[in-house]
Amino acid sequence: MDRMERDDQMSEKENKVESTSSSMVGTTNDEHDPQSRSSLAIDSEKEATPSLSPSHRFPDGGREAWTVVLGGWCCVFVSFGWIVCIGSFQSYYQNNQLRAYPPSTVAWIPSTEVAMMFFGSPFYGAIFDRFGPRSLLLIGTFLHIFGLMMTSLATEYYQFLLAQSFCSGLGACALFLAANNCIGTWFDKKRGLVFGIVTSGSSISGTLLPYVFPLFHPLNDLLISPPES
């Protein structure tokens, strides 16, 4: 009996030694295998990084989120909506300040402004990714308003081209991109609905502004050619 017990104990010790050596060999093989190291690193990153559900990433509602929608609608109203009705300026310029130029030459003013509406997208997109929407809103507001102010004082063709086409067009582009990029960070399930609401600002602006412009024509005519005393 004692001999059998000793034999059993010796066999158990041998099994433990073999299992320990095999585990050590497996560990060393894993350390030298790049694929296993990468899989272990990915598993550790997954365990360390908590997964966020879409409800945590996108509020999909709330006062702040719908305030962003309202602000985006206003930005689209004054940016892309302005571009939609830009043709009304051409007819006014042809009959007033730029009557000496042919229509094909005057058409460069609105067409260049439409081009500037999309020309600044790569640059403004990089600014949005690095600094957020506030920088774009400040840049766009200044350029758009300043360009329109200088357009009201312009009398020569190149002045209209620089002020309205380039300055105002680049400003409208910044406002438009800031509005649309912000929406995607606040909504997920309702994103399609919200984008439709924001985009409607351009349609409403394109419908209203052509009727508003003629109301300012008499004042502009008075500033350009004051009555003789």
Phi and psi in degrees as GROMACS dihedral restraints (atoms count N, CA, C in turn):
[ dihedral_restraints ]
;  ai    aj    ak    al  type     phi  dphi    fc
    3     4     5     6     1   -64.9    20    10
    4     5     6     7     1   -38.3    20    10
    6     7     8     9     1   -65.9    20    10
    7     8     9    10     1   -40.8    20    10
    9    10    11    12     1   -64.9    20    10
   10    11    12    13     1   -38.6    20    10
   12    13    14    15     1   -65.7    20    10
   13    14    15    16     1   -39.0    20    10
   15    16    17    18     1   -65.4    20    10
   16    17    18    19     1   -38.7    20    10
   18    19    20    21     1   -64.2    20    10
   19    20    21    22     1   -41.3    20    10
   21    22    23    24     1   -63.5    20    10
   22    23    24    25     1   -41.2    20    10
   24    25    26    27     1   -64.7    20    10
   25    26    27    28     1   -39.8    20    10
   27    28    29    30     1   -64.9    20    10
   28    29    30    31     1   -39.9    20    10
   30    31    32    33     1   -66.5    20    10
   31    32    33    34     1   -37.9    20    10
   33    34    35    36     1   -64.1    20    10
   34    35    36    37     1   -41.4    20    10
   36    37    38    39     1   -63.6    20    10
   37    38    39    40     1   -39.8    20    10
   39    40    41    42     1   -64.7    20    10
   40    41    42    43     1   -39.5    20    10
   42    43    44    45     1   -64.4    20    10
   43    44    45    46     1   -39.5    20    10
   45    46    47    48     1   -65.0    20    10
   46    47    48    49     1   -41.1    20    10
   48    49    50    51     1   -64.3    20    10
   49    50    51    52     1   -42.6    20    10
   51    52    53    54     1   -63.8    20    10
   52    53    54    55     1   -43.0    20    10
   54    55    56    57     1   -65.1    20    10
   55    56    57    58     1   -38.3    20    10
   57    58    59    60     1   -66.0    20    10
   58    59    60    61     1   -43.2    20    10
   60    61    62    63     1   -66.2    20    10
   61    62    63    64     1   -39.5    20    10
   63    64    65    66     1   -65.6    20    10
   64    65    66    67     1   -39.2    20    10
   66    67    68    69     1   -66.4    20    10
   67    68    69    70     1   -37.0    20    10
   69    70    71    72     1   -66.8    20    10
   70    71    72    73     1   -39.8    20    10
   72    73    74    75     1   -63.9    20    10
   73    74    75    76     1   -41.8    20    10
   75    76    77    78     1   -63.1    20    10
   76    77    78    79     1   -37.9    20    10
   78    79    80    81     1   -66.7    20    10
   79    80    81    82     1   -43.1    20    10
   81    82    83    84     1   -65.6    20    10
   82    83    84    85     1   -36.3    20    10
   84    85    86    87     1   -65.4    20    10
   85    86    87    88     1   -40.3    20    10
   87    88    89    90     1   -64.2    20    10
   88    89    90    91     1   -36.6    20    10
   90    91    92    93     1   -68.0    20    10
   91    92    93    94     1   -33.2    20    10
   93    94    95    96     1   -87.3    20    10
   94    95    96    97     1   -11.3    20    10
   96    97    98    99     1   -90.6    20    10
   97    98    99   100     1   114.9    20    10
   99   100   101   102     1   -65.4    20    10
  100   101   102   103     1   -31.6    20    10
  102   103   104   105     1   -66.9    20    10
  103   104   105   106     1   -40.3    20    10
  105   106   107   108     1   -69.6    20    10
  106   107   108   109     1   -37.1    20    10
  108   109   110   111     1   -63.3    20    10
  109   110   111   112     1   -42.0    20    10
  111   112   113   114     1   -65.3    20    10
  112   113   114   115     1   -38.9    20    10
  114   115   116   117     1   -66.4    20    10
  115   116   117   118     1   -38.6    20    10
  117   118   119   120     1   -65.6    20    10
  118   119   120   121     1   -38.7    20    10
  120   121   122   123     1   -65.7    20    10
  121   122   123   124     1   -39.7    20    10
  123   124   125   126     1   -65.6    20    10
  124   125   126   127     1   -41.4    20    10
  126   127   128   129     1   -63.4    20    10
  127   128   129   130     1   -40.2    20    10
  129   130   131   132     1   -67.4    20    10
  130   131   132   133     1   -36.5    20    10
  132   133   134   135     1   -66.4    20    10
  133   134   135   136     1   -38.9    20    10
  135   136   137   138     1   -64.0    20    10
  136   137   138   139     1   -40.0    20    10
  138   139   140   141     1   -69.4    20    10
  139   140   141   142     1   -34.8    20    10
  141   142   143   144     1   -78.0    20    10
  142   143   144   145     1   -32.3    20    10
  144   145   146   147     1   -94.2    20    10
  145   146   147   148     1   116.8    20    10
  147   148   149   150     1   -74.4    20    10
  148   149   150   151     1   138.8    20    10
  150   151   152   153     1   -82.0    20    10
  151   152   153   154     1   133.5    20    10
  153   154   155   156     1  -101.3    20    10
  154   155   156   157     1   135.3    20    10
  156   157   158   159     1   -78.1    20    10
  157   158   159   160     1   157.1    20    10
  159   160   161   162     1   -56.7    20    10
  160   161   162   163     1   -29.0    20    10
  162   163   164   165     1   -66.8    20    10
  163   164   165   166     1   -28.0    20    10
  165   166   167   168     1   -82.0    20    10
  166   167   168   169     1   -31.5    20    10
  168   169   170   171     1   -78.9    20    10
  169   170   171   172     1   -35.8    20    10
  171   172   173   174     1  -122.7    20    10
  172   173   174   175     1   118.7    20    10
  174   175   176   177     1   -61.9    20    10
  175   176   177   178     1   -35.7    20    10
  177   178   179   180     1    57.2    20    10
  178   179   180   181     1    32.4    20    10
  180   181   182   183     1   150.8    20    10
  181   182   183   184     1  -178.2    20    10
  183   184   185   186     1   102.5    20    10
  184   185   186   187     1   164.1    20    10
  186   187   188   189     1   -63.5    20    10
  187   188   189   190     1   -43.3    20    10
  189   190   191   192     1   -64.7    20    10
  190   191   192   193     1   -41.8    20    10
  192   193   194   195     1   -64.7    20    10
  193   194   195   196     1   -43.7    20    10
  195   196   197   198     1   -74.1    20    10
  196   197   198   199     1   -23.2    20    10
  198   199   200   201     1   -66.9    20    10
  199   200   201   202     1   -37.0    20    10
  201   202   203   204     1   -62.6    20    10
  202   203   204   205     1   -38.8    20    10
  204   205   206   207     1   -63.3    20    10
  205   206   207   208     1   -43.3    20    10
  207   208   209   210     1   -63.0    20    10
  208   209   210   211     1   -44.7    20    10
  210   211   212   213     1   -63.5    20    10
  211   212   213   214     1   -39.2    20    10
  213   214   215   216     1   -64.4    20    10
  214   215   216   217     1   -38.5    20    10
  216   217   218   219     1   -62.1    20    10
  217   218   219   220     1   -42.0    20    10
  219   220   221   222     1   -66.0    20    10
  220   221   222   223     1   -39.1    20    10
  222   223   224   225     1   -64.6    20    10
  223   224   225   226     1   -42.4    20    10
  225   226   227   228     1   -68.1    20    10
  226   227   228   229     1   -33.4    20    10
  228   229   230   231     1   -60.6    20    10
  229   230   231   232     1   -43.0    20    10
  231   232   233   234     1   -92.7    20    10
  232   233   234   235     1    -8.3    20    10
  234   235   236   237     1  -106.3    20    10
  235   236   237   238     1   -75.8    20    10
  237   238   239   240     1   -70.7    20    10
  238   239   240   241     1   -32.1    20    10
  240   241   242   243     1   -63.8    20    10
  241   242   243   244     1   -34.0    20    10
  243   244   245   246     1   -64.3    20    10
  244   245   246   247     1   -38.9    20    10
  246   247   248   249     1   -69.3    20    10
  247   248   249   250     1   -33.5    20    10
  249   250   251   252     1   -60.8    20    10
  250   251   252   253     1   -39.0    20    10
  252   253   254   255     1  -104.1    20    10
  253   254   255   256     1    23.7    20    10
  255   256   257   258     1   -69.0    20    10
  256   257   258   259     1   -19.7    20    10
  258   259   260   261     1   -65.6    20    10
  259   260   261   262     1   -23.9    20    10
  261   262   263   264     1   -65.8    20    10
  262   263   264   265     1   -24.9    20    10
  264   265   266   267     1   -70.2    20    10
  265   266   267   268     1   -35.5    20    10
  267   268   269   270     1   -62.3    20    10
  268   269   270   271     1   -44.5    20    10
  270   271   272   273     1   -64.1    20    10
  271   272   273   274     1   -34.6    20    10
  273   274   275   276     1   -71.1    20    10
  274   275   276   277     1   -41.0    20    10
  276   277   278   279     1   -65.2    20    10
  277   278   279   280     1   -38.0    20    10
  279   280   281   282     1   -66.1    20    10
  280   281   282   283     1   -27.6    20    10
  282   283   284   285     1   -94.8    20    10
  283   284   285   286     1    -5.9    20    10
  285   286   287   288     1  -131.5    20    10
  286   287   288   289     1  -100.6    20    10
  288   289   290   291     1   -63.7    20    10
  289   290   291   292     1   -35.5    20    10
  291   292   293   294     1  -112.0    20    10
  292   293   294   295     1    36.4    20    10
  294   295   296   297     1   -67.9    20    10
  295   296   297   298     1   -19.5    20    10
  297   298   299   300     1   -79.3    20    10
  298   299   300   301     1   -11.2    20    10
  300   301   302   303     1   -99.6    20    10
  301   302   303   304     1   147.9    20    10
  303   304   305   306     1   -70.7    20    10
  304   305   306   307     1   158.6    20    10
  306   307   308   309     1   -59.0    20    10
  307   308   309   310     1   -33.5    20    10
  309   310   311   312     1   -65.0    20    10
  310   311   312   313     1   -31.6    20    10
  312   313   314   315     1   -77.2    20    10
  313   314   315   316     1   -40.7    20    10
  315   316   317   318     1   -66.1    20    10
  316   317   318   319     1   -30.2    20    10
  318   319   320   321     1   -65.0    20    10
  319   320   321   322     1   -16.9    20    10
  321   322   323   324     1   -66.6    20    10
  322   323   324   325     1   -24.8    20    10
  324   325   326   327     1   -67.2    20    10
  325   326   327   328     1   -56.2    20    10
  327   328   329   330     1   -69.6    20    10
  328   329   330   331     1   -34.8    20    10
  330   331   332   333     1   -67.7    20    10
  331   332   333   334     1   -36.9    20    10
  333   334   335   336     1   -68.4    20    10
  334   335   336   337     1   -35.5    20    10
  336   337   338   339     1   -65.7    20    10
  337   338   339   340     1   -37.2    20    10
  339   340   341   342     1   -64.7    20    10
  340   341   342   343     1   -39.6    20    10
  342   343   344   345     1   -65.0    20    10
  343   344   345   346     1   -40.4    20    10
  345   346   347   348     1   -66.9    20    10
  346   347   348   349     1   -22.6    20    10
  348   349   350   351     1   -62.7    20    10
  349   350   351   352     1   -26.6    20    10
  351   352   353   354     1  -116.5    20    10
  352   353   354   355     1   -11.7    20    10
  354   355   356   357     1   -65.9    20    10
  355   356   357   358     1   -37.2    20    10
  357   358   359   360     1   -83.6    20    10
  358   359   360   361     1     3.9    20    10
  360   361   362   363     1   -59.8    20    10
  361   362   363   364     1   -46.4    20    10
  363   364   365   366     1   -62.3    20    10
  364   365   366   367     1   -38.2    20    10
  366   367   368   369     1   -73.1    20    10
  367   368   369   370     1   -43.7    20    10
  369   370   371   372     1   -67.8    20    10
  370   371   372   373     1   -31.9    20    10
  372   373   374   375     1   -63.6    20    10
  373   374   375   376     1   -39.5    20    10
  375   376   377   378     1   -66.7    20    10
  376   377   378   379     1   -37.8    20    10
  378   379   380   381     1   -65.6    20    10
  379   380   381   382     1   -39.6    20    10
  381   382   383   384     1   -64.3    20    10
  382   383   384   385     1   -43.2    20    10
  384   385   386   387     1   -66.0    20    10
  385   386   387   388     1   -30.6    20    10
  387   388   389   390     1   -92.9    20    10
  388   389   390   391     1   -39.2    20    10
  390   391   392   393     1  -116.5    20    10
  391   392   393   394     1   -11.2    20    10
  393   394   395   396     1    92.8    20    10
  394   395   396   397     1  -178.5    20    10
  396   397   398   399     1   -76.5    20    10
  397   398   399   400     1   -22.8    20    10
  399   400   401   402     1   -62.3    20    10
  400   401   402   403     1   -40.1    20    10
  402   403   404   405     1   -62.7    20    10
  403   404   405   406     1   -42.0    20    10
  405   406   407   408     1   -65.0    20    10
  406   407   408   409     1   -39.2    20    10
  408   409   410   411     1   -65.0    20    10
  409   410   411   412     1   -40.6    20    10
  411   412   413   414     1   -66.2    20    10
  412   413   414   415     1   -45.4    20    10
  414   415   416   417     1   -63.6    20    10
  415   416   417   418     1   -47.9    20    10
  417   418   419   420     1   -65.1    20    10
  418   419   420   421     1   -41.0    20    10
  420   421   422   423     1   -63.0    20    10
  421   422   423   424     1   -44.3    20    10
  423   424   425   426     1   -64.6    20    10
  424   425   426   427     1   -49.4    20    10
  426   427   428   429     1   -65.7    20    10
  427   428   429   430     1   -40.6    20    10
  429   430   431   432     1   -67.3    20    10
  430   431   432   433     1   -47.2    20    10
  432   433   434   435     1   -69.9    20    10
  433   434   435   436     1   -43.6    20    10
  435   436   437   438     1   -62.7    20    10
  436   437   438   439     1   -40.1    20    10
  438   439   440   441     1   -63.3    20    10
  439   440   441   442     1   -40.6    20    10
  441   442   443   444     1   -70.9    20    10
  442   443   444   445     1   -35.2    20    10
  444   445   446   447     1   -63.8    20    10
  445   446   447   448     1   -42.7    20    10
  447   448   449   450     1   -70.3    20    10
  448   449   450   451     1   -29.6    20    10
  450   451   452   453     1   -64.7    20    10
  451   452   453   454     1   -36.7    20    10
  453   454   455   456     1   -66.4    20    10
  454   455   456   457     1   -21.6    20    10
  456   457   458   459     1   -99.3    20    10
  457   458   459   460     1    -4.4    20    10
  459   460   461   462     1   -74.9    20    10
  460   461   462   463     1   144.7    20    10
  462   463   464   465     1  -129.6    20    10
  463   464   465   466     1   -17.6    20    10
  465   466   467   468     1  -108.0    20    10
  466   467   468   469     1   160.2    20    10
  468   469   470   471     1   -62.2    20    10
  469   470   471   472     1   -47.2    20    10
  471   472   473   474     1   -64.2    20    10
  472   473   474   475     1   -28.5    20    10
  474   475   476   477     1   -68.6    20    10
  475   476   477   478     1   -42.1    20    10
  477   478   479   480     1   -63.3    20    10
  478   479   480   481     1   -39.1    20    10
  480   481   482   483     1   -66.6    20    10
  481   482   483   484     1   -43.5    20    10
  483   484   485   486     1   -71.0    20    10
  484   485   486   487     1   -44.8    20    10
  486   487   488   489     1   -74.3    20    10
  487   488   489   490     1   -54.6    20    10
  489   490   491   492     1   -83.3    20    10
  490   491   492   493     1   -45.2    20    10
  492   493   494   495     1   -72.1    20    10
  493   494   495   496     1   -50.6    20    10
  495   496   497   498     1   -88.2    20    10
  496   497   498   499     1   -56.0    20    10
  498   499   500   501     1   -67.0    20    10
  499   500   501   502     1   -53.5    20    10
  501   502   503   504     1   -67.8    20    10
  502   503   504   505     1   -36.1    20    10
  504   505   506   507     1   -65.6    20    10
  505   506   507   508     1   -42.3    20    10
  507   508   509   510     1   -67.5    20    10
  508   509   510   511     1   -35.3    20    10
  510   511   512   513     1   -65.8    20    10
  511   512   513   514     1   -42.3    20    10
  513   514   515   516     1   -63.5    20    10
  514   515   516   517     1   -35.5    20    10
  516   517   518   519     1   -63.1    20    10
  517   518   519   520     1   -42.6    20    10
  519   520   521   522     1   -63.6    20    10
  520   521   522   523     1   -42.0    20    10
  522   523   524   525     1   -65.1    20    10
  523   524   525   526     1   -42.0    20    10
  525   526   527   528     1   -64.5    20    10
  526   527   528   529     1   -44.0    20    10
  528   529   530   531     1   -69.9    20    10
  529   530   531   532     1   -37.9    20    10
  531   532   533   534     1   -61.8    20    10
  532   533   534   535     1   -40.1    20    10
  534   535   536   537     1   -66.6    20    10
  535   536   537   538     1   -46.3    20    10
  537   538   539   540     1   -73.9    20    10
  538   539   540   541     1   -35.0    20    10
  540   541   542   543     1   -70.1    20    10
  541   542   543   544     1   -32.3    20    10
  543   544   545   546     1   -68.3    20    10
  544   545   546   547     1   -34.4    20    10
  546   547   548   549     1   -61.3    20    10
  547   548   549   550     1   -40.0    20    10
  549   550   551   552     1   -66.4    20    10
  550   551   552   553     1   -17.9    20    10
  552   553   554   555     1   -90.8    20    10
  553   554   555   556     1    -5.7    20    10
  555   556   557   558     1  -113.0    20    10
  556   557   558   559     1   -19.9    20    10
  558   559   560   561     1  -132.6    20    10
  559   560   561   562     1   144.9    20    10
  561   562   563   564     1  -124.7    20    10
  562   563   564   565     1   -66.5    20    10
  564   565   566   567     1   -69.0    20    10
  565   566   567   568     1   -35.0    20    10
  567   568   569   570     1   -97.5    20    10
  568   569   570   571     1    16.9    20    10
  570   571   572   573     1   -63.0    20    10
  571   572   573   574     1   -41.4    20    10
  573   574   575   576     1   -62.9    20    10
  574   575   576   577     1   -43.9    20    10
  576   577   578   579     1   -62.7    20    10
  577   578   579   580     1   -43.3    20    10
  579   580   581   582     1   -68.0    20    10
  580   581   582   583     1   -40.6    20    10
  582   583   584   585     1   -63.5    20    10
  583   584   585   586     1   -35.2    20    10
  585   586   587   588     1   -65.1    20    10
  586   587   588   589     1   -39.7    20    10
  588   589   590   591     1   -64.9    20    10
  589   590   591   592     1   -45.0    20    10
  591   592   593   594     1   -65.9    20    10
  592   593   594   595     1   -41.8    20    10
  594   595   596   597     1   -66.0    20    10
  595   596   597   598     1   -26.2    20    10
  597   598   599   600     1   -63.2    20    10
  598   599   600   601     1   -18.7    20    10
  600   601   602   603     1   -60.8    20    10
  601   602   603   604     1   -36.7    20    10
  603   604   605   606     1   -69.0    20    10
  604   605   606   607     1   -36.7    20    10
  606   607   608   609     1   -68.2    20    10
  607   608   609   610     1   -43.7    20    10
  609   610   611   612     1   -65.9    20    10
  610   611   612   613     1   -40.6    20    10
  612   613   614   615     1   -64.1    20    10
  613   614   615   616     1   -43.8    20    10
  615   616   617   618     1   -64.7    20    10
  616   617   618   619     1   -20.2    20    10
  618   619   620   621     1   -87.6    20    10
  619   620   621   622     1   -37.3    20    10
  621   622   623   624     1   -85.8    20    10
  622   623   624   625     1   -42.6    20    10
  624   625   626   627     1   -62.2    20    10
  625   626   627   628     1   -37.7    20    10
  627   628   629   630     1   -59.7    20    10
  628   629   630   631     1   -25.7    20    10
  630   631   632   633     1   -85.4    20    10
  631   632   633   634     1   -19.6    20    10
  633   634   635   636     1   -85.0    20    10
  634   635   636   637     1   -34.5    20    10
  636   637   638   639     1   -56.7    20    10
  637   638   639   640     1   -46.0    20    10
  639   640   641   642     1   -60.7    20    10
  640   641   642   643     1   -22.6    20    10
  642   643   644   645     1   -66.9    20    10
  643   644   645   646     1   -25.0    20    10
  645   646   647   648     1   -95.5    20    10
  646   647   648   649     1    -6.8    20    10
  648   649   650   651     1   -62.6    20    10
  649   650   651   652     1   -45.0    20    10
  651   652   653   654     1   -59.4    20    10
  652   653   654   655     1   -39.0    20    10
  654   655   656   657     1   -66.5    20    10
  655   656   657   658     1   -40.0    20    10
  657   658   659   660     1   -66.3    20    10
  658   659   660   661     1   -39.6    20    10
  660   661   662   663     1   -63.5    20    10
  661   662   663   664     1   -36.2    20    10
  663   664   665   666     1   -66.9    20    10
  664   665   666   667     1   -36.4    20    10
  666   667   668   669     1   -73.5    20    10
  667   668   669   670     1   -34.2    20    10
  669   670   671   672     1   -75.1    20    10
  670   671   672   673     1   -46.6    20    10
  672   673   674   675     1  -130.9    20    10
  673   674   675   676     1    88.3    20    10
  675   676   677   678     1   -64.4    20    10
  676   677   678   679     1   149.4    20    10
  678   679   680   681     1   -65.8    20    10
  679   680   681   682     1   147.5    20    10
  681   682   683   684     1   -74.6    20    10
  682   683   684   685     1   139.3    20    10
